[in-house]
């Protein structure tokens, strides 16, 4: 089995990689980065080709043109594509934010998945895994370091940085840096014992989808 990944950045793929390993024992050799296709940051745009970086608008473009998705899934043993997008900029891609109540995460995730399916022309739905991070992937990582609900954190990036600084952890905003700070996701025992999923509903929803489909 191989799984393609379309995401907003290399850091997001690092987190997803650890989650897949922890939940289902998926090896890194089974993960194929479709966008961005290797570890070059968006800040280096002047030196790279269009496939080497990503953002939400390019995730949208991949869903709409479907070339990479169709090509990947047409190969035997290439079973699923993960599409990752953060909810923080949802207004920019046509998904208004609902009121922040108890059902906020579910409403946001459902609305964003509906938008992704719209971009896909409702194709491939049985082969897509939706990694919708509310509000950002950093909120998922926060569940390792701060045992409180991170779903409605106003600035998960800043909160994660503060949480790591307090315990003396320095990290780079790279695939390697985020792989390291999210490494606990790669151990099934940590998922069971430390209950990361209890602290972010969108993380739990993605994990449920991985468990049910893979």
N, C-alpha and C positions, 0 to 999 in steps of 0.2 A: 504493500500500500504506500502510495505517495500522496502528499497533501500540498497543494499550492497555496501560497499566501500573498494576498494583496492587502497592503496596509499603508498607513500614513507615513511610517518611518521605520528605520532599522531598529530603533529602540523598542517599538511596539512588537515587532517580530520576535525580538529576544524574549520578551515576557510571554508571548504566545507559545514560543518554543518550549519554555520551562513548564507551562501549564499542560501542554500535550504530553510531555514526558512524565510528569507527575501523575496525571489522571489515567493515561492509557499506555504508558511505556513507549511512546513514539520516539524513535531515534532521530537525531538531527539529520541523518542521511535521508530520511523519509520526507523531509520538509524542503519544498522547492520555492524559493522566493521569486515571485512573478513581478511584483513591484513593491518597493524598489528592489533591484535584482542583485545588488551586493552592497557592501558596507561603505558607501560614500554618503556623506551628509548633505542635506539640502543647501548648506552654506557654500558648497563647492560647485555650484551650478555652472560657473564659467568654464570648468574643466571637465565636465562629465556629459555623457549623452542623456537623452531624456528618460531613459529607462532606469537610470541609476539613482533617482530620487523620487520623492512622492509627497503628496499632501492630499487633503480631502477632495480637491477638484480633480486630481489625477486618478484617485480611487473611483470617483464618479465616471471619469472618461473611460477607464478600463471596463467598468460595468456596462457602459453604453455601447462601446464598440465590440466588446466581447471576443476579440480576436485571440488574446492570450488565454482566456478562460476556455473557449471552445477548443483551441489547439491542445491545451493541457488535458482536458477531460476526455478528449478523443483517443488518448493513448491508454492501452490496457494497463490496469494497475494504478492509474492516476484517478483516484476515487473522489476526492473532495477538494474544494477551494474554500479557504477561509477569507472572508472579507472583513477587514477591520476598519472602523471609523470611530472617532471620538465624538461625543455629544456636545462638547463645549461650543462648537461653531455651527450647531444645527440650524440656527436662523439663516446662516449664509447659504446653506444648501436646501432651504425650503421646508424645514421642519421647525415650526415655532415651539418654544418651550411652554409646557403646561405649568400650572401652579405647583409649587413644591410642597406636595402633601405626601401622605403615606404611599400613594400609588405612582409617585413621580417617575421612579426608575422604570417601572413596567410600561407606563404610558410612553415615555421617551423611547425606550427600546422598540416597542411595537411600531411606533410611528417611523422610526429610522429604518427598521427592517422593511416596512411597506415602501419607503422611499427607495431603498436599495433594489427591491424587487421591481419597482417602476423603472429604474435605470436599466435593469436587466431584461426588461420586457417580459417579466414573469417567467423567464427561462431558468433552467438549472436548479430550481429550488430544492430538489431532493439532494443535490450535491454541494450545496452551499452551507457553510457554518458561519454564523453572524457574530463576530467579535465586536459588539457595540459597547464601548467603554463609557460609562457615565460617572463623572463628566470626562475624564481623561484616563489613559492607562496608568498614570501615576497614582490614581485613586485605588486601582487594583493593588499596586505594590504597597501602598499605605497599610493595607490589611495585615501585612507582615510585621509592621513596626508600631502600629497604633491601633489598639483594640477598641476602636469606636467606628461607628458607621461613617464610611468615607464617601458615600453616594452623593451627599449634598454639600460636600466641602467646597467652599467658595474658590479656593485656589489650591488644588491638590499638588501642583508642582512645587509651590512654595512650602506647603506643609510637609511634603516628603523631604525636601531639602533640610528643613529645620529638624525633623525627626531623625534623620541620618546624622546630621551635624551633632546632635546631642549625644549620640553614642559613638562619635568619632569615625564615622564612615564617610570617606570621600569617594566620589564616583564621577565618571565622565559621561557626557550625554552622547554615548555611542552604543552600538550593539553590545560590545563587550562589557561596558559599564552597566547597562541595564540587565544583561544576562546575569551578572554577578549579584546585583542587589535584589533580583527576583528569584535567585537560585532555590530558595526554599520551596517554591512552587513545583520544582522538579522532583520532589520527594513525596510519594503518596502518603507516607506516615505523617508528614507535616500537615497535609490537607485534612487528615482525619483528626489529628491531635489538636492543632492550633486553630482550626475552624475559620480559616481566612474567609470562606464563603459567607459566613454569617455577617461580615462587616461591609459587604458591598453586593447589592442585589444583582447588578449587571454582571459582576464576576461569577456569581452563582448561576445565573441564567446561561452564560456562555459555557460554564463547566457542565451543566445539565445537558446542553446540546451536544457537547463533545462526548459525554458518556452515552447518550442515547443513539448517536449516529455512527460513531467510530466502532 
